[in-house]
Amino acid sequence: MAYVLAYIDPGSGSLIIQAVVATVVAVPFFLRHQIARFVRVIRRRDDVSVADEPTNGTRSR
């Protein structure tokens, strides 16, 4: 019969949780320029679609 040793002690468990939390916090920090560029592209598309909508012919002063 094969024994499965699948025990994680509290120290190892907290180390794993700390690594996961640190990764979740660090990834956006290091990729903030790419995230900002992506947001600018999305906002630009929204601005273009709003600008293409027809107006009712009145001008704002």
Secondary structure, 3 states (H helix, E strand, C coil): CCCCCCCCCHHHHHHHHHHHHHHHHHHHHHCHHHHHHHHHHHHHHHHHHHHCCCCCCCCCC
